[in-house]
Structure formats: C-alpha cells, structure tokens
Amino acid sequence: LLFIGDGYLPEDHEEGALFDKDINDGIEHFFSVEPYKSYRDYFKVYKQAAYSRERGATQTDKGIKKNTKFEVDFQGGSSMAANTETVFNYALSIQGMTEEKLKSLLIVLVVNQDRYAGTCWMWSDGKAIAITPVSKSTNPGSNYSNLINHEAGGHGYGKLADEYVTSANSGKRIDTETKNQYLNFAKYGFYSNVDTTGNTSIIKWKHFIGKSGYERVGAYEGAYYFSLGMWRPELTSCMIFNEPYYNAPSREAIVKRIMQTAGEEFTMEKFVEKDIQKTPGNAALIQTKSMNPLTFVPLAPPVIVK
C-alpha cells in the first residue's frame, strides 16, 4: 500500500503535523475492518511526501481552483479525478518500485479537503488509485473512515463492485450496455461480489450458500446500480452504504488477492479458519440502522481503464 497526499504544504509534512495525522488515520481506518485486520502483517505500507503549493483541492463544480501536486479535482457529485500519470511517476520514485510492481500496489491518494466524495480509478492490469478526501462529516457512511473502507479497501484492493441501486435506476432492470461493461471487467477477476443470476446453484458464491456460519449469504436482487437483473450476496455490506463490514464473498476476494500476492496457496479451509467476523459488528449495525436510504448519497462508481 502507498499512502500519499494532495493539497498538503511543506510545513504540513513536519513530523507529527497534518500530513502524518491524516495519513496515519487513513492507514488505521484501512486495517480496522476484517479481513484486513487479521491479515495486516502481509502488507508493507509506504507513506510518501508530496508538496503542493496550496492546501485543499480544485473543486470544479464549485468554481474553486487550487495549485496542488496531483491536480485532484472534485468534478461534481462525489466524482473525483487526479493526474494519474503524475501519481504513478511519483510512486515509481520509491526504491525498488517497477512498472510490474505497480500492478500489485494500491495507491491511496488522501486529499486535504473536508468534503464527502471519493472515486477509485482502476486499471485492468491491477493498478489502482483510490482518491479519498478527509471528510469530517458526522452523517452515517460519510466519514473519512467510510471513504477509505469503500474506495481503498473495497474497490482499490478488493476489486469489488458497487452493490447499491441509484435513485435513477430504482425499479429498473440492468441495460445491455451496463451488463456488458460488467461482464467485460469481471473476466479480469473484478466484481466477485455481484452476479447476473440469482440461481444459488450456479451463483459466484454458491459455495457459501448453506455453509455453517454463513447463514447471511444468499441471493438478493438489486446491485451494480440497478434494482433488477443483478444480485448481491448479503443484505448489507460496505459496497452499499460504506459501512465497516465486507460481506463473505468480498472478504474471500480480498484474501485471495492477499494470498496470490504473497505467493501462498488459498484454500477455503484456511480462509474459514481465519474468517473471524462473519456478521457486521456493532459499528456497522449502528450505522446501517441510522442510515436513511432516501437521503444517502452513494459514492461515485469507479473509473475503469483497460
């Protein structure tokens, strides 16, 4: 993992100053949720300084322009962009980093702006940049920790799909273009947490159905932005309302990637043995109960680049 920041001045990088605080908080947020908590020892985490000329970030939707290192831009809604070429070039300056190693590196771009938004840019070869502002919002699902869990832990590392239904697609069946987009990137190993069928005998996570301890897992229609034609494994998960809980197939996908990167064999037996939290914890339950789905604004879909 590489944590870098945009919109931080040189003095913000002094030991114990704002950059350290925000980045250290982000790292702890990432590892606060299973399975990352149990597999933390598998990760090497870098913090990299990058000086901007101004604090904050460009907010095109508000007519605000800032001079920052990675040119992060709030584009409207919760959609965000950055100069990804500059980000990757900066990462390559780390000793021992190569173009090949970038494919297994998750870059978390922390933005010095108190605003609810976030977008993960993902490449089909495995590269990812999760853009996460330091939101101080007290609204359920809208805090910095929620953004890290959804964008970095969910999309960036787990390659998970969004499971929520947008207001524009409520009651609608997934269209052919969106379905083909899903299928195109599913072939790269993305999106283990949604499927185009509700048939539990062939669904992606059929091996969890009826398994002791995994009674939450089933087939729930409504995922990948549409009410009909796409299914998710559990009623709630981080990829819906950003709560600090990943459903079972999501945890499996995360652990599979950890094992693959570490050069270790993945087996269901080992996964289940170490899968110590199979239901949402108190924090996730409290958040879900206090969530108003009619007013909650979901994070922007990831940007997928071939």
N, C-alpha and C positions, 0 to 999 in steps of 0.2 A: 504494500500500500504506500502511496505517496500523497502526503497532505501538503498542499501549497496554498497560498493566499493571494487574493487580488484586492486592491484598494487599501493596502497597508503601507504606511510611510516608513522610512528607515528607522525612526525612533520607536515605532511600534514593534520592531524586531529585537529590541534590547531584551536581555534575559528577564523573564517574568512579566514582560509587557503584554500588550493586547494580542499580538500575533501568537505568542506562546499560549496565552489563556484560551483563545478561540480554537486553536489547533488541538491543544491537549483535550479540551472539552469534546471536540469532534471525534477524536480517537476513542475516548471513553464511551461516547454515545454509540459508536460503531460496534464496540465489543460488549455492549451492555445487554445484547439480545442473543438468545440461542439461535443457531448453533455457534455463532462467532465467539461467544463467551467461553464455551468449552474447548474451542479449537484455537484460542488466541496464540498459543505457543508455536503454531505453524506459520505465523505471519511475521514478516520483517517490515517494520513501519519506518518510513522516512518522513522527516519534516524538512522542507526546502524554502529558504527565504527568497522573496522576490519583491523588490521595492517598486512601489507605484509613486507617481508624482502627486496624486490626490487621494484622499480617503473616499470610500464609498464605491459606487459603480455607475456607469451610464444607465439611465432609465429612459430609453427612447419613448416609451409610452407616456412619460411624464414631461418630456422635453428637457431632460437633465443630461448633460454631457460631462463625463469625468475622464481625466487622463490617467489610465491605470495600465499596469504591466500586461495583463492578458485580455484587456478590452472587453471585460464582461459587460453584457448588455441585458437589461430587463426589457423584453420585447412586447410585453402585454400579457395580461392574464398571469399565469405562472410560468410562462415560457422564457427561457434564458439561453444566451449564446455567448461564445468567447472565441478568441483567436486560437483555435485548436492547434494550429501549426506551431505557434509560439510556445504553447503549453508542452507539446511533445518535444520540441527542441530543448526546452528547459530541463525536462526530465532526462534527456539524453546526456546532459552535462554531469549527471551523477556517475561517479566512478564505477565502471563495470556494467553500466546500463547499455543495452544494444537495441536495435530495431526489433530483433526477435524477442527479447525480454519484455519489450513494451506490450506484447500481446498477452502477457500474463500479469501485467501491472494494472492495478486500478488507481487512477489519479482522482483524488477528491479535491476539487477546487473550491476552497472556502472563501466566500465573498463578504467583505466587511460592510454589510448593509443589513439593517434590521428591517427585513421585509419577507413575507411569506411568498415563496416561489421556489423553483428548482427544476432542473432538466438534466437528464443524463444523456450524453452523446455516446453511442456505442457503435463499434465497427465490427463487421462480420468476422474479422480475424482475431477478435478477442480484446482489442484495445477499448478503453472506456475512460471518459472524463465525467464525473458526477459533479455538477455545479450546485453548490448549496450555500445560500446566504445564512447569516447568523440571526435568524428570526427569533425575536424575544416574545412572540405572540403567546398569550395565555389561552387562546382558543384551542379546543381539543384537536389534536392532529396537526397543529400548525407551528410547533416549536422547532428550533434548530435540531434537536434530537430526532424528531419525527422526519425531518428532511434528510438527515444522514441515513436513518434506517431505510427509508423508501428509495431514495436516489442512489446512495452508495452501496448499502448492504443488499438491497433488493435488485434494482436494475443493474448497477455497475458491476458488482461481483457475482450475484446470483443469476444474472441474465434473465430475470423474471419479467413477466408481462404484467401490465396493469390489470386488476380484476374488477375495477369499478365500472359502473354504467354512467355515461354522461347524460346530462339532462336532455340534450338534443336527440339522443338515441334511446331514451326511455320508451319501452314498449315496442321498439323496432328490432327487426332481425338483421343480423350482420350482412352487409352487402358483399358482392363478389369481389370487388377490388380490395376491400379491407381484409377479407378472408384470405385472398391470395397473398397479400402482404404478410399476414401472419404465417402462412404455410411456408413462404419463401425464407423467413428467418428462423422458423422452427427447425428447418433442415440443418442449420448451423449449430443446433443444440440449445437454442434460446427457448424461452417460454415454456418451461416444464410444468408450470402451474396453471395452465389453461388448455382446453381441448375443444375440438369441434364436435364432439359426441358426448352424450350423457349416458351412453351404454356402459355400465360399470364392469362388464366383462371384457371390454377392449379399451377402456379409457386409459390415458397415460399412467395414472396412479392406481390401476386395478389391484396391484399387489398390496396396497394399504387397506382396501375395502374388506371389512370383516376381521381385520387383524386386531388382536387384543391390544388395548391401549390406544388404538387409533379409531375409536368409535366416532369421532368428529368428522372423519373423512368420508365423503360421499360424492355426489354429482349435483351441483347447484347451478341451475341455468341463470345466466347473467354474468358476463365477464368481457374483458377486452373491449370495453366501451359500449357494448350492446346488450339489451335485455334478453334477446332470443338468438339461438344458434351458437352460443359459446358457453362453456361450462367451467366452473372453478371447483376446487376440492373441498373447501370448508366455507361456512357462512361468513366468517370474518378472517382478515389477515392484513398484514402490513401494506399489501398492494391494493387495498381498498381505501381505508381511512388513515393510513400511515401509522397505525397502532404498533407498539413494540412487540409484535408476535408474527412469526412467519409460519404458515401452515406446513403440514408434514411434507408434501411434495416439494415445497420451496426449500425446506431445510435439507431434504435429500439432495436437491440440485446443488446447493451451496457446498455440502460436504463432499459430493462427488468431485466438484472442481478443486476443492482443497486437496483431496487425495491425489487427484491427477497431477496437480502442480507439484505436489510433494514427492511424486513418484511412488506412491503407495497404492496398494490394491483396495478398491472399495468393495465391501460386501454388505448386504442388508443386515447380517448378524452383528457386524461391528457397528453399523450405523444405529441400530435399535438399542444396542447396549449403551451407547454414549448419548442417545437422544433422551435427555433427562427431563425436558419440558415439552410435553405433548399437548398442552392446553394453554390458553392465554393466561398470563399472570395477572395479578391484581391491577397493575398499571394499565394493561391493555383492556381489561374488563371495565375499569372505571372510565377510561377514555371512550370505549365503544358505547357504553350506556349514556354518556353525556353528549354523544355526537348527534347532531341534527342533520340527517342526510339531505334535507331540503335546502339547508343553507351552506353546508360544507362545500368548499371549492377544491376539487381534486387537483393534484399536481399535473403539469403538462405531460403528455406522452413523451417517451424517449425519442430522440432523433437517431435513426438507424442509418449507418453509412456502409455501403458494400466495400 
